[in-house]
Amino acid sequence: MNRLRTKTVLLAATSAVGAMLPAGAFAQTAGTAAAAAGVTAAQATPTPTEAEAQLAEIVVTAEKRDVSLQDASLSVSAVPAQALTEANVTEITGLNGLVPGLVVARSGGGERMISIRGVGSETPENTNTQPGVSYHIDGVYIFNSIAANAAFIDVAQVEVLRGPQGTTFGQGSTGGTINVVTNRPSLDALTGSMDLSAGNYDFIKAGAALNVPISSTLAVRGAVQHNSHDGYAYATGVPGFSKYQLDNQDETGWKAALLWEPASNFSITLNTVQYRSNNNGPAQKNVLDPSTDPRILTQDYAGKSIVNTELYYGVVKYDAGFATLKSITSYQTLFSTQAWDSDGLTTDLFYDATYNPKSFTGVYYDHTPLWRTNTKSWTQEFNLSSNSSGPFKWIVGGVYLHSKNSQYIVEYRSGANQDILQPAISENTPYDSPAVDNVTYAELSSITRKAWAGYVEASYDFTDALKVTGGVRYNDDRFSGTSDSMSGGASEQTSGAYLQPAATEGLSTGRWTGKAAIQYKLTPANMAYFSFTRGFKPGGINSSAAGGNSSYLALGWENGVKPTYQPEQLDSFEVGLKNRFLNNRAQLNLSAFIYNYKNMQFLEEDPILFGEGISNAPSARIYGAEVEGSWLATPTVTLDGSFSLLRGTFNKDYYALDPVNASRAQNAAGYPDYLFWTNFYAASVAREGARANINGNDVPKLPKFQGTAAITYANQVGPGKLTAKAQIIYRGEYQYRLFNDPGFDKTPSYAQVNLFLKYAPDSTNLWGSLTVTNLFDKAGVNSRFSDPYGSAQTYDTYIPPRQVFGTIGYRF
């Protein structure tokens, strides 16, 4: 029973060969589904007639239970593995444009800022905060935003749940949830695959997977992949390099899984996912860079990005008849070291742009040679879900999370003739060492988070057409830790190391969240729903906040960054329609929503230099509409499309301090950072005066319009199956930060065209393909951000340039 159900779900989830969009594009024939499941072309059934051809059913694990995408009373998209391959999506940033309302913005170092419908994370470079869009692998919560940079490995499909998921997924799911579903070991047959790709920029992508049934109760599955290419951009001023490559890639990941199923109602699955990357770092181009070529950066520091992740998890399932008990246990680690050119310019350009006219000679730079993050986390979840086929269905569960996040940051800024490539000093450097004098900012902190939650959700079918769902969850989060920081090259220590962490103020948060929904089937193929959901993201600790110290209080200000920040809360009201037409050959899903968003966490500057931290914007209103559709126009031609229209503004007064404006005001007063401490009061007053009211500003990461369209042709051509696809992706402009600075925050729109061609000869297990992404080589801006720490410079990061590569593959 369980084995048959698992296989059926897998076939439904992977039958979207040629699909590019989650809601539909699933115009798949029996032959296509067979090929996706590993069956050879010789075994596949012929292309069906027009009367037989239908869109395949897609099954998702929405709300931690298998459910048809068309029956879920929420906005959810599923992007199958084949669609990821066709668009060359190897990690989460590539999902931009494929899912309505989803924006994945690159930030400093290796971070990915994920937002859905404008709700996500506005706290870059602060790894102690929780994301607003929770990220999972096979239902396992991934703690750190840098870990989301890891490549997709042996993926079956990627599910994106839009809107707060406050019941089954809980905290950190204010904006929604992304769940990467990987391939599970199978007891059915020996299967495997290999593929190799090569293209411009010395692009190499290689992968292999093997499923081995050892016995009737034991199976193993392994997969490995490697991605590499030369830099898409380069820096011109790094000593020792004529062209220092940036946006290059050298990544390797692998996954291993063991399935033991001694009985039809009991199974244990053990998994590990390992990922290693060693890159030169992202191309972050200062908007003041004199070079007009977006791929040429006038910078002088050798950036670096190293990310290593390890994930171990086990799933135990027991079918007791009336219900299924599941246990999910995980242990995960992240080790990351990032380094980048914080000023984003060469020394002369940085000084001219920041302190023009010059008042002294010599070099001037702002570099971050080390941002080291070390996270160790484990989770334990138990849930019990009903197996009833009757009108009443339910799930109840509990989860415990424990995470320790340690980080060390050191930043140099100097006006003396010093080595601009100097390495980071150790955190144990003596306080009176001359090396400390050149440090403009340093932090050594360790924050421990402990959280537990209990939840229950149930649904009842009053009639064959009317269904009501309700759920509730209680979340308890506790933060504690140690921290020490310094700025301006002046340590507060009198002996020992220049950084000596001490206990910080603890914080605990308890919140109720939940969901209520009603859905009605207008016909067996058309359903309408209305839902109310509440999302929550816990508060936390500002390890380097200036607010509260004696110097700050002496100024008599109530504003400023506090030692702790408050939780976020989001109330969502959503209405939707899910439809199948034309004998299951057309699908159209629509949704509209209104959000009331309270206490959005964002990164704010402080009147005291280097006192920045996280504050709360009191209130915002977000609303929008989304459409996803697919039409099997003929048995061989499929049309897909999706788009979203989104709006959002802050609707209460809050006078926020933008680091860009604070730096301008400080410099205009005659106290640039190296002179700040010569007149603490005057410099702070100047910075405080730069506050501006955000009431009426646009909510960040919220494109007013974004969408995608694709046409796919799949048919027998000669002695084989031909699949051809053309796709266009458009992402509209948006404000990167809530400050809405017209010169720095407006991220421009872009359009991207992708092409894909695949041929699989009959009676063989071979196939070949040609992929072209960004056909017209557009320098689309993925994100524009101002460094919240240090130099407060603003940078653009770009989507990859045109990439052309061929692939050969073998499956059995």
CORVEN-V948335 format. One record per backbone hydrogen bond with DSSP energy under -1.0 kcal/mol. NH is the residue of the N-H (numbers start at 1). CO is the residue of the C=O. E is the energy in kcal/mol with one decimal. If there is no record, write none. Layout:
# CORVEN-V948335
nh	co	e
NH	CO	E
NH	CO	E
This chain:
# CORVEN-V948335
nh	co	e
5	1	-2.2
6	2	-2.5
7	3	-2.2
8	4	-2.3
9	5	-2.4
10	6	-2.2
11	7	-2.4
12	8	-2.4
13	9	-2.4
14	10	-1.9
19	16	-2.6
28	26	-2.0
33	29	-2.3
34	30	-2.1
35	31	-2.0
36	32	-2.2
37	33	-1.6
38	35	-1.4
39	34	-2.7
44	40	-1.0
53	49	-2.2
55	584	-3.6
56	26	-2.6
60	67	-2.7
64	61	-2.0
65	62	-1.4
67	60	-2.5
69	58	-3.1
71	68	-1.6
74	72	-1.5
77	160	-2.3
79	158	-3.1
81	156	-2.0
84	80	-1.7
85	81	-2.3
86	82	-2.4
87	83	-1.6
88	85	-1.3
89	84	-3.0
94	91	-1.7
95	92	-1.8
96	93	-1.6
98	95	-2.1
102	99	-1.7
103	115	-2.8
105	113	-2.7
107	111	-1.5
111	108	-1.5
113	105	-3.3
115	103	-2.7
116	119	-2.4
117	101	-2.5
119	116	-1.5
126	123	-1.0
129	126	-1.2
134	176	-1.7
136	178	-2.8
137	140	-1.8
138	180	-2.7
140	137	-1.9
142	135	-3.0
149	146	-1.9
150	147	-1.7
152	90	-2.9
156	181	-3.2
157	181	-1.7
158	79	-2.4
159	179	-2.8
160	77	-2.9
161	177	-3.2
162	75	-2.9
163	175	-2.1
165	173	-1.9
170	165	-1.6
172	536	-1.6
173	170	-1.3
175	132	-3.2
177	161	-2.1
178	134	-2.7
179	159	-2.7
180	136	-2.8
181	157	-2.7
183	154	-2.2
191	211	-1.6
193	209	-2.4
194	810	-2.3
195	207	-2.3
196	808	-2.2
197	205	-2.9
198	806	-2.0
199	203	-1.7
200	804	-1.7
203	200	-1.1
204	228	-2.9
205	197	-1.8
206	226	-2.4
207	195	-2.2
208	224	-2.2
209	193	-2.3
210	222	-2.5
211	191	-3.3
212	220	-3.0
214	218	-1.6
215	218	-2.1
219	259	-2.4
220	212	-2.4
221	257	-2.5
222	210	-2.3
223	255	-2.6
224	208	-2.4
225	253	-2.6
226	206	-2.7
227	251	-2.4
228	204	-2.3
229	249	-1.8
230	201	-3.5
233	246	-1.9
234	295	-2.0
235	244	-2.6
236	297	-2.3
237	299	-2.0
241	238	-2.2
244	235	-2.6
246	233	-3.0
247	281	-2.8
249	229	-2.2
251	227	-2.8
252	276	-2.6
253	225	-2.4
254	274	-2.2
255	223	-2.9
256	272	-2.1
257	221	-2.7
258	270	-2.5
259	219	-3.2
260	268	-2.8
261	217	-3.2
263	266	-1.0
266	263	-1.5
267	317	-2.2
268	260	-2.4
269	315	-2.6
270	258	-2.4
271	313	-2.9
272	256	-2.0
273	311	-2.4
274	254	-2.9
275	309	-2.2
276	252	-2.6
277	307	-1.8
278	250	-1.9
279	305	-2.8
285	796	-2.5
287	794	-2.2
289	286	-2.1
296	293	-1.8
297	234	-2.8
299	297	-1.6
303	301	-1.1
304	339	-2.6
305	279	-2.7
306	337	-2.5
307	277	-1.3
308	335	-2.6
309	275	-2.2
310	333	-2.1
311	273	-2.1
312	331	-2.8
313	271	-2.3
314	329	-2.5
315	269	-2.7
316	327	-2.4
317	267	-2.6
318	325	-2.6
319	265	-3.4
320	323	-2.8
322	320	-1.2
324	385	-3.1
325	318	-3.0
326	383	-2.9
327	316	-2.4
328	381	-2.7
329	314	-2.3
330	379	-2.3
331	312	-2.7
332	377	-2.9
333	310	-2.4
334	375	-2.4
335	308	-2.6
336	373	-2.6
337	306	-2.2
338	371	-1.6
339	304	-2.5
340	368	-1.9
342	340	-1.1
343	366	-1.7
350	346	-2.7
351	347	-1.9
352	348	-2.3
353	349	-2.5
354	350	-1.6
355	351	-3.2
365	414	-1.4
367	412	-2.3
368	340	-2.3
370	410	-1.1
371	338	-1.5
372	408	-2.8
373	336	-2.9
374	406	-2.8
375	334	-2.6
376	404	-2.1
377	332	-2.7
378	402	-2.4
379	330	-1.9
380	400	-2.2
381	328	-2.4
382	398	-2.5
383	326	-2.3
384	396	-3.0
385	324	-2.3
386	394	-2.7
387	322	-2.4
393	459	-2.4
395	457	-2.6
396	384	-2.2
397	455	-2.6
398	382	-2.5
399	453	-2.5
400	380	-2.6
401	451	-3.2
402	378	-2.2
403	449	-2.6
404	376	-2.5
405	447	-2.9
406	374	-2.6
407	445	-2.5
408	372	-1.9
409	443	-2.5
410	370	-2.2
411	441	-2.8
412	367	-2.9
413	438	-1.4
414	365	-1.3
418	416	-1.8
422	419	-1.6
429	426	-1.6
431	496	-2.6
433	430	-1.9
436	433	-1.6
439	436	-1.6
440	411	-2.3
441	411	-1.5
442	486	-2.1
443	409	-2.3
444	484	-2.7
445	407	-2.4
446	482	-2.7
447	405	-2.6
448	480	-3.5
449	403	-3.2
450	478	-2.6
451	401	-2.6
452	476	-2.2
453	399	-2.2
454	474	-1.5
455	397	-2.7
456	472	-2.1
457	395	-2.8
458	470	-2.9
459	393	-3.0
460	468	-2.5
461	391	-1.7
462	466	-1.2
463	466	-1.5
467	519	-2.6
468	460	-2.2
469	517	-3.1
470	458	-2.7
471	515	-2.7
472	456	-2.3
473	513	-2.8
474	454	-2.3
475	511	-3.1
476	452	-2.5
477	509	-3.1
478	450	-2.5
479	507	-3.6
480	448	-2.0
482	446	-2.1
483	502	-2.4
484	444	-1.4
486	442	-2.1
488	440	-2.3
490	487	-1.3
498	429	-2.7
502	483	-1.8
504	481	-2.8
507	479	-2.3
509	477	-3.1
511	475	-2.3
513	473	-2.6
515	471	-2.2
516	532	-2.4
517	469	-3.0
518	530	-2.5
519	467	-2.9
520	528	-3.1
521	465	-2.1
522	526	-1.6
523	526	-1.6
526	523	-1.4
527	578	-3.0
528	520	-2.8
529	576	-2.4
530	518	-2.4
531	574	-2.8
532	516	-3.0
533	572	-1.9
534	514	-2.4
535	570	-3.1
537	568	-1.5
540	565	-1.3
542	563	-3.4
545	542	-1.1
546	611	-1.1
547	561	-1.3
549	546	-2.0
553	549	-2.5
554	550	-1.6
555	552	-1.4
556	553	-1.5
565	540	-1.9
568	537	-2.4
569	598	-2.0
570	535	-2.0
571	596	-2.4
572	533	-3.1
573	594	-2.4
574	531	-2.5
575	592	-2.6
576	529	-2.5
577	590	-2.7
578	527	-3.1
579	588	-1.3
580	525	-2.0
581	586	-2.8
585	581	-1.6
586	581	-1.7
587	630	-3.1
588	579	-1.9
589	628	-3.1
590	577	-2.9
591	626	-2.0
592	575	-2.6
593	624	-2.2
594	573	-2.1
595	622	-3.8
596	571	-2.5
597	620	-2.7
598	569	-3.1
599	618	-1.4
600	617	-1.6
602	615	-2.2
603	122	-1.7
604	613	-3.2
605	657	-2.4
611	608	-1.9
613	604	-2.2
615	602	-2.8
617	600	-2.9
620	597	-2.2
621	649	-2.7
622	595	-1.6
623	647	-2.7
624	593	-1.8
625	645	-2.3
626	591	-2.7
627	643	-2.5
628	589	-2.4
629	641	-2.9
630	587	-2.4
631	639	-2.8
632	585	-3.7
633	631	-1.6
634	637	-1.6
638	712	-2.5
639	631	-2.6
640	710	-2.7
641	629	-2.1
642	708	-2.2
643	627	-2.1
644	706	-2.4
645	625	-2.8
646	704	-1.4
647	623	-2.6
649	621	-2.1
650	697	-2.2
651	619	-1.2
656	692	-2.3
662	658	-2.8
663	659	-2.2
664	660	-2.0
665	661	-2.6
666	662	-2.2
667	663	-2.4
668	664	-2.6
669	665	-1.5
670	667	-1.5
671	666	-2.3
675	672	-3.2
678	675	-1.5
679	676	-1.2
683	679	-2.4
684	680	-2.1
685	681	-2.5
686	682	-2.0
687	683	-1.9
688	684	-2.9
689	685	-1.8
690	687	-1.7
691	688	-1.4
692	656	-2.3
694	654	-2.5
696	650	-2.7
697	694	-2.8
699	648	-2.2
701	735	-2.5
704	733	-1.1
706	644	-1.5
707	730	-2.4
708	642	-2.6
709	728	-2.0
710	640	-2.3
711	726	-2.2
712	638	-2.7
713	724	-3.1
714	636	-2.5
715	722	-2.2
717	720	-2.8
721	760	-2.5
722	715	-3.1
723	758	-2.8
724	713	-2.9
725	756	-2.7
726	711	-2.0
727	754	-2.5
728	709	-2.5
729	752	-3.0
730	707	-3.1
731	750	-2.5
732	705	-1.6
734	747	-1.7
736	745	-2.7
740	737	-1.1
744	741	-1.1
745	741	-3.0
747	734	-3.5
750	731	-1.9
752	729	-2.8
754	727	-2.7
755	772	-3.1
756	725	-2.3
757	770	-2.1
758	723	-2.9
759	768	-2.8
760	721	-2.4
762	719	-3.2
767	809	-1.8
768	759	-2.3
769	807	-2.5
770	757	-2.7
771	805	-2.7
772	755	-2.5
773	803	-2.3
775	753	-3.2
777	774	-2.4
780	778	-1.4
782	797	-1.8
783	797	-1.5
785	795	-2.0
787	793	-2.9
792	789	-1.3
795	785	-2.9
796	285	-2.5
797	783	-2.5
799	780	-2.7
803	773	-2.2
805	771	-2.2
806	198	-2.4
807	769	-2.5
808	196	-2.1
809	767	-2.8
810	194	-2.9
811	765	-2.2
812	192	-2.4
